[in-house]
Amino acid sequence: MADKAFAVRAVHCDHRATDDEIYERICAATDPLHRSWAKIEQARQVVIKVNMAMPLERIRRVDGRRQELVDDAVCRAVLRRLRERTTARLVATDTLAWTPEAPERDFSYRHILGEFGVDWVDANRPPMELYDVPGGGHIFRRYKLTSCLAESDAMVSLATLKTHLFQGVTLSLKNLFGLPPMAPHGRTRGYFHHIIRLSYVLPDLGRIAQPCLNIIDGLVGQSGREWDGEARVANVLIAGDHTIATDACGAWLMGHDPTTDWPESPFIRDRSALRIAAEHGFGTVDLGEIDFQCEVQRPVAHFAPDQLDPAETIARWRETTCEQALFYRDHQRDLVGRYAGEFLMLQDGEVIWHGPDPSTLPSRRILSGERKDSAIWLKLADPEEREGEHFEVYERELARMRESRRAR
């Protein structure tokens, strides 16, 4: 482990195992991660982001295990091990996004936190702080996030082994997308969950949160999409000391090449956030650079994203998204002068909507009207541009796509 900057372990664990057996397997996966525990054991407060929020009636199970969320037994095993290895205050955080009008309905694991004396912070509510992304950010310079991140000395990301329609895979890094608050204190989900943007937002969140222990529950995973997909019994638990390295190994175990990128599978809709992070010096997708020890055979199950739209349409959306972002940049003074403080939607160089809250609008597929292959780009018209969007990203992506088209 001393010879390599990243360490990941993948252990076999039958999804029908007892709670004690799952705990034993969690120990086997996490105990060798000495860098992770060194930070956790020195911490006064550890924050945990768990992928478990969903109303109870919507939770799907296979042989009693949660299908598209971290299972109760895995969560208990992780909290038990944390309690044994650190005296720090433990705090769980997330945005309860399924039912914003009654968020407590999403809180399907409060009883588990209570069993281990873990405090809860709703990341969707104040207090919040502005966090500058180390290194200046991949797509934004700063994000408003819950204050409990700044108050914590170490972070744990506890995620599920799943396919994602936009990102190809959703593992420990994508799990961090539960940190940005929604309206009225933050952005509507679609602001960050956007073609081009999302692939860069995720590395930004990773750099801010810096989870030192990343655990992926692969007892039962999901293929096709992140919600309402097809169950996959994978019988694996994965743990690592860096979110990108952990997810690279997770993607590999799912049968994917973690070094690939859009438009290659599984990244058929947008660029790989893992690849972007590694290209900018945050982690690695090269398994040769990881102390990776694995006791399961690859692939652990068949995982592939659903193809909802033709490749040509997706390419057109990506290009027109970049074009609208650059239109805004080039006309920023005029647009901010007319719509200061409002959100606006741009399509083909026209403002097709503006207002204070886009969260209640229908999907972009509906808003696009007759121009189904022309993307809609959403932006806050802030005279001070406090979020610090990097418009050069759109220049680079547009140039790359046009060069690729010419090469064909």
N, C-alpha and C positions, 0 to 999 in steps of 0.2 A: 504493500500500500504506500510506503514511503517514496517509492519510485515514480508514482503517478499522482496527478493532482486531483483525481476524482475516483471515487469508489462506489460500486453498486453491487448488491447481492440480490439474487433471485432464488427463492426456495419453493419447493413443492409443498402444497397444503391442500388436502382434499376438501372440497366445499362442504362435505358432510361431517367434517371433523368436529370434535367437541370444543367448547370454549377454552378449556385448558390446553388442548392440542394446538389451537390457533394461537394462543398466547406463546406457547413454546416455539412455534414457527416464526412469530413476530420477533422474538428474541434472537432466533438464529439469523434472521435477515438484518436486524438492526445493530446487534451488539458489536459486530466487527467494524462498524463505522465510527472509528475513534475520533475523527475530527468533528463529527456531528455531536457526539456525547460530550466532548471537551467543551464545546460552546454551551450546550444545554446545561451541563452541570455547574457552570460558572454563572449562569443567568439568575437574575432576580425575578424576572417575569418571562414566561414563554407563551407566545400566542400560537394558536392552532387553527388552521383553516381546514374544515372538514366538509367534504362533498356529501352532505346527507339531507339538506333541506328539501322537504316536499310534504304536502298534506298527506296524512296517513292513508286516506282512501285511494291515493294515486300510486302508492308504492307497490311495485311489482316484485315478485319473489320467485326464485327457483329453488326447490327443496328447502324453503325457509330462508334463503339468503336474498338480500336485496340485489336486484338485477342491475339497476343503473345508478346505484348509490353505494357508498361505503356501507358494509354490513355492520349491524350492531355489535357482533362478536369481535370483529376486527377493531372497531372503535374502542371497545372495552379493553382489548388486549394492548392497544397502543397507549391508552391513558394509564393502564395499570403499570406498564413498563416505565412511562414517564414519572409516575409517582414514586417508583422504586429507585430511579436514577437521579432525581433532582428534588431539591426542597423549594424550588421556585414557585411563585404563583402561576397557575395555569389559567389561561383565558382563551376561550373559543370565540371566533368571530366569523360573520358571514352576512350577506344581505339576503333577507328573506323575500325572494322575488316572485314566488309563484302566485301569491294572493296579496298584492300590495294593500288592498283595502282591509285585510285582516291578517297581517303577517304572522301572528302567533300560530296560525293554522299550519304553517310550513315547518314549525319547530318540532319535528318528529323525533328529536334525540335529546331533548331537554333532560329527560329522566336519566339518561346515561351520563351526562355531564354532572348531574346532581350526585350520582353514585360515587364520583371521584373528586367531588369538591371543586369542579372546574367552573369558573365564572363565565358569564356570557356577556358579550358586547355586540349589539346590533350595528353592523358596519354601515347601515343605511341612515343612522341617526347621529346627531352631534353628541360629543365634541369631535371635530375633524380638524385636520391640518393640511397645508399645502406641502407636498413632498417634491423636491427637485430630484429628477432621475440622475443617479451617478453617471458621469460621463456626458451629460447633456441630453440624453434621451434618444430613442430610436425614431419616434414619431411626434411625441410631445415632450416638452421640457419639464413639465410638472403636472401633478395630479392631486386632486383633493381626495383624501382617504381618512379612515378612522384614526383617531389619535392613539389608539391602543398599539398601533404598529410602532410609533416613536417611543412609546413607554416600555416596549418589550426589548429584551436583549437577544432573543432567539426565536425562530419561527419553525413550525412543523406544517408541512402540506400533506394532508391525508386525502388521497384521491381514488378514483375508480378507473379500471382498465376499459376504455370505451373508444369507439369511433366517433368522429365529429364531422358534420356536414361541411362546415367551413374550413376547419383546421386539419382534417384528416384523422387526427388522434386528439383525445382529450385526456390528459394525465396530470401530473403534479403541477405543471406550468399553467395549463388552461384552468385548473382549479382556482388559481389566483384571480380569475376574472370575477369571482364573487366578492372581491374587495371594493371596487369603485361603487360609491353610493348612487342611487337613482334619484330622480326628481322627488321632492323639491330641493334637496340639498346637493344633488349631483346631476349627472347627465342621464337622459333616457338611454336604455340599453343599446339601442340601435346606433347611438353616436359613436361608441367605441367598437361595437360588433358590426363592422362595416368592411366591405371589400377593400383591400389594401391596408386600411388602418389596423384591423385586428391582429394581423400577423406581426405588427410592430408594437402594438400596445402590450401584448403579452410579455415580450422581453423587457419592456419598461417596468411592468409590475414585478417581474422577477428580480430586476436590479434593485428596486425599492425594498421589496420584502425580504430578499435573500434567504429563502428557507434553507436551513442547514440540515434538516432531516426531511426527506421526501419518501413517502410510503404510498405504494399503489396496491389497492385491493383488487386482485385478479382471481378471487375465488369464483365469482361469476361476473362476467363482463358483458359488453353489448356491442353489437355490430350494426352497421347501417347508418345510424345517427345517434346523437347524444341523448335524445328522449324518444321513447316509444319505438325503439329499435328491436333487434332480435337478440335474445339471450345467447351468451356463449359461456359454457362452463370451461374455465381455463385452469383452475386449481393451482394458482401461483400467487405468491406475495413478492413484491419487489421493493427494495429500499436503497436509497443512495444519498450521498452527502452534497449533491448539487442537482438542482431541478432539471437542467438541460441534459446532463449526463444520464440522470435517472430515466428521463423520458426517451432519450435515444435508445437506451437498452430496452425500455418498455415497448417502443415502436418496433424494434428488431424482433422481440419475442412475439409480437403480433403478426410477424411475417413481412414487415415492411423494411425498406432500406432507409435508415434515418438520415443518410446524407443526401437523399434526393429532394426535389423541390417541384413547385408548380411547373408544368401541368401533369407531372407524373404521379401515379397513385402512391399513397392515398391523398396527396395534395392536389386534388383535381379542381378545386374551386378557388384556392388562394395559395399564397406562398407559405412555406413551412416556417412557423415561428421559431422552431428549434434551429433550423439552418440559418435564419437571420441572426439569432442570438449568437451562434457560434462564429459567424462571419465577422461580428463586431466584438469578438473577444470575450463573450460571456458564456462560459461552458464549452462543451464540445459535442459533436455528433459522430466523432471518429471513435469507434469502439476500441481501437488500438491504443487510445490515450486514456482508457478507463481501466482501473483495476476491477474487472467485471468477473465475478464468480457466479456460476449458474448451475443449478442442479435439475433443470427441466429441459425438455427438448423443444426446439422451435419448429414450427409455430405452435403456440399453446392452444390456439383455436383459429378459425378462419374469421378475419376481420376485413371489412371493406366498406367504404362510404357509399351510400346510395347516390346514383347519378340522377339528379332532379332536372338538370338543364343540359342542352347540348354544349359541347366544348366550345363551339364557335360563339354561342351566346355569352358564355362565361368570359371568354377572351374580350368580347365587345364591352361587357360591363366593366371589366378591369380597365380597359383603355379609356372609356368615357368617364369613369370615376376620376382617373388622373387628369383628364382634360378639364373637368369641372373644378377640381381643386386648384389647378393652375389658372383657370379663368378667375376664380375668386382672388387668388394672389395678385393677379395683374389688375384687377378692378377693385381691390380691397378698400381704397380710400372712398370711392363712390358708394360701394355697397354698405360699408360701415356708416357712412354719413346718412344713408336712407333708413337703415335697419338697426342702428346701434342698440345693443342690449337684447336683441331678438335672435331667435334661431331662424335660419333660412334654408330652403331647399333649392338647389340649382339643378337644372336639367337643360342640356343643350344651350347653355349661356343665358337661361332665363330663370328668374326667381318664380317658382311655381307655388311656393307657400312661404309664409313667414309668420312668426308669432312667438309667444313666450314659452309654450310648452308643446313639444312635438310628441310627447309620450302617448297621447290619445289618438294619434293619426293612424289610418290603416296602413297596411304593408306597402312597401315600395312597388311591389308588383301591381297593386291597384292604383297607386298614385301616378305611375308611369303612363297610364292611359294607353293611347295608341302606339306609343314609342317604347315597346316592351324591351328592346335591346339597347336602350339608352339609359344609363345609370342615373340615379338621383343621389346627390351629395349633400350631406347635412353639415351645417357649420354655425357656430355661435359668432355673431358679428360683434366682436369685442374690440372697442377702439384701442385697448392696450395690449390685445393679443396675449393675455396672461398665461394661457395654456402653452404658448410657444410652439405651435405646430411647425414641423419641419417640411416645408413644401418641396424641398429638394428631393425628398423621398419619391414624390409623384413624378418628378422629372426623370429620375433614374429608372423607375418602374416603367414609365411610358417609353423611354428610349430602349429599354431591354425588350419590351414586347414588340416594338416596331422593327427592331433589328432581327428578332427571331422570325418575324413574319417575312421579312425580306430574304432571310437565309433559306426559307422554305420555297 
